[in-house]
Amino acid sequence: MKLSLCQIKPDRDWKTSLDIAHQGLKQAVDQGAELAVLPELFVIPYEFSLVDSCAQPIDGPIGTSLAAWAKEYGLWLVGGSFPLLEGGRRYNACPVYSPAGELVALHKKIHLFDIKMDTLSVQEGDCFSPGREVTVFDSPWGKIGVAICFDLRFPNQFLSMANQGAGLMLAPAAFNTVTGPRHFQLLAQARAIDSQSFVAVCSPALDQTASYHSYGHSLAVSPMGKVLGQLDSQPGILTISLDLSQADKVRQKLPVLCNQVPGLDRPNS
């Protein structure tokens, strides 16, 4: 399969960001993409003051546009994430569309980015509700898992997806320039090794004018932890060929998943 990570720079006007995303997808298709991924909150910079301007249900303009693009290009599309309104709550959610334009999965970010560091404080939980379910969907290449950004720091979520048969994990993620240089690549490699899966992370490009500086550096990692390709902080498209059967071969040669002892992640009673 040919996978494209579309590292775009969102505009403060979400409608303009839709046009930017559409252009990025056109470039991905020109590079032969069969499956494309957009960044976390691809319609706005990572600023919670902008969320109300574009929060909408899955059948709103954002979801409708994503479905139309998937159908237009005959493309599997992992639609980054956007502020989803559902059941009276707001979620940081990632929809997945088939080449027929059908919604096949909808991941709601489980682990919200609530942190207080010396140089950075973010409380995503003040803006969004957490999701509760691990997301895996069927594709022509096998099962694929979906996570969003801070989810990358939680190995059990990736182990759960792997145990459901996923050989590729896709994560829209807006890491920042504080934690990104230290942890971004390392976490992607760790989750790939933990789950013995390909891991691909798609970020927004760096915008120096925004209040939150996204790190960029979208990348893809093999089940053995090798970085297969990576961008810098600027807008760009990373297109790479993957053979998901390699995940099964790694799991056979290095039988980690099947030898897990259940319950060790819980305290002794």
DAURFEN-V859487 format. One record per residue. SS is DSSP state (H for helix, E for strand, - for the rest). PSI is psi in whole degrees, 0 to 359 (999 if undefined). BURIAL is 1 if it has 24 or more other C-alpha atoms within 12 Angstrom, else 0. Layout:
SS & PSI & BURIAL
SS & PSI & BURIAL
This chain:
- & 150 & 0
E & 120 & 1
E & 133 & 1
E & 131 & 1
E & 119 & 1
E & 95 & 1
E & 91 & 1
- & 166 & 1
- & 108 & 1
- & 153 & 1
- & 161 & 1
- & 340 & 1
- & 113 & 0
H & 333 & 1
H & 322 & 0
H & 322 & 0
H & 325 & 1
H & 318 & 1
H & 320 & 0
H & 317 & 1
H & 319 & 1
H & 318 & 1
H & 321 & 1
H & 319 & 1
H & 323 & 1
H & 317 & 1
H & 320 & 1
H & 316 & 1
H & 321 & 1
H & 334 & 0
- & 5 & 0
- & 15 & 0
- & 136 & 1
- & 336 & 1
E & 127 & 1
E & 149 & 1
E & 135 & 1
E & 164 & 1
- & 169 & 1
- & 139 & 1
- & 55 & 1
- & 348 & 1
- & 349 & 1
- & 157 & 1
- & 160 & 1
- & 74 & 1
- & 118 & 1
H & 339 & 1
H & 343 & 0
H & 353 & 0
H & 317 & 1
H & 330 & 0
H & 337 & 0
H & 5 & 1
- & 130 & 1
E & 162 & 1
- & 170 & 1
- & 335 & 1
- & 17 & 0
- & 188 & 0
H & 325 & 0
H & 306 & 1
H & 321 & 1
H & 320 & 0
H & 315 & 1
H & 316 & 1
H & 318 & 1
H & 320 & 1
H & 319 & 1
H & 317 & 1
H & 319 & 0
H & 319 & 0
H & 0 & 1
- & 46 & 1
- & 139 & 1
E & 127 & 1
E & 118 & 1
E & 107 & 1
- & 49 & 1
- & 234 & 1
- & 160 & 1
E & 165 & 1
E & 107 & 1
E & 131 & 1
E & 124 & 1
E & 127 & 0
- & 35 & 0
- & 6 & 0
E & 165 & 0
E & 130 & 1
E & 151 & 1
E & 101 & 1
E & 145 & 1
E & 112 & 1
E & 152 & 1
E & 131 & 1
E & 143 & 1
- & 170 & 1
- & 347 & 1
- & 359 & 0
- & 15 & 1
- & 139 & 1
E & 116 & 1
E & 345 & 1
E & 154 & 1
E & 101 & 1
E & 127 & 1
E & 123 & 1
- & 124 & 1
- & 311 & 1
- & 107 & 1
- & 148 & 1
- & 83 & 1
E & 99 & 0
E & 153 & 0
E & 107 & 0
- & 172 & 0
- & 322 & 0
- & 4 & 0
- & 130 & 0
E & 123 & 0
E & 135 & 0
E & 81 & 0
H & 333 & 1
H & 342 & 0
H & 344 & 0
- & 327 & 1
- & 156 & 1
- & 150 & 1
- & 147 & 1
- & 170 & 1
- & 354 & 0
- & 139 & 0
- & 143 & 1
E & 124 & 1
E & 136 & 1
E & 158 & 1
E & 141 & 1
E & 170 & 1
- & 341 & 0
- & 358 & 0
E & 187 & 1
E & 142 & 1
E & 135 & 1
E & 156 & 1
E & 134 & 1
E & 169 & 1
E & 119 & 1
H & 259 & 1
H & 338 & 1
H & 333 & 1
H & 338 & 1
H & 3 & 1
- & 97 & 1
H & 324 & 1
H & 329 & 1
H & 319 & 1
H & 325 & 1
H & 322 & 1
H & 316 & 1
H & 318 & 1
H & 319 & 1
H & 342 & 1
- & 3 & 1
- & 2 & 1
E & 134 & 1
E & 356 & 1
E & 130 & 1
E & 128 & 1
E & 131 & 1
E & 100 & 1
E & 135 & 1
- & 129 & 1
- & 64 & 1
- & 158 & 1
E & 175 & 1
- & 0 & 1
- & 303 & 0
- & 336 & 1
H & 308 & 1
H & 331 & 0
H & 322 & 0
H & 338 & 0
H & 299 & 1
H & 319 & 1
H & 316 & 1
H & 319 & 1
H & 318 & 1
H & 320 & 1
H & 316 & 1
H & 327 & 1
H & 316 & 1
H & 317 & 1
H & 310 & 1
H & 356 & 1
- & 49 & 1
- & 160 & 1
E & 141 & 1
E & 128 & 1
E & 129 & 1
E & 127 & 1
E & 123 & 1
- & 158 & 1
- & 152 & 1
- & 159 & 1
- & 133 & 1
- & 103 & 1
- & 342 & 0
- & 348 & 0
- & 159 & 0
- & 334 & 0
- & 122 & 1
- & 105 & 1
E & 144 & 1
- & 332 & 1
- & 221 & 1
- & 38 & 1
- & 143 & 1
E & 164 & 1
E & 140 & 1
E & 142 & 1
- & 166 & 1
- & 344 & 1
- & 5 & 1
- & 10 & 1
- & 132 & 1
E & 119 & 1
E & 341 & 1
E & 148 & 1
E & 142 & 1
- & 174 & 1
- & 209 & 1
- & 352 & 1
- & 162 & 1
- & 142 & 1
E & 170 & 1
E & 123 & 1
E & 113 & 1
E & 130 & 1
E & 145 & 1
E & 133 & 1
- & 143 & 1
- & 101 & 0
- & 344 & 1
H & 341 & 0
H & 330 & 0
H & 317 & 1
H & 321 & 1
H & 320 & 0
H & 319 & 1
H & 330 & 1
H & 319 & 0
H & 328 & 0
- & 81 & 0
- & 73 & 0
- & 310 & 0
H & 318 & 1
H & 348 & 0
H & 11 & 0
- & 138 & 0
- & 117 & 0
- & 146 & 0
- & 355 & 0
- & 345 & 0
- & 1 & 0
- & 146 & 0
- & 152 & 0
- & 143 & 0
- & 999 & 0
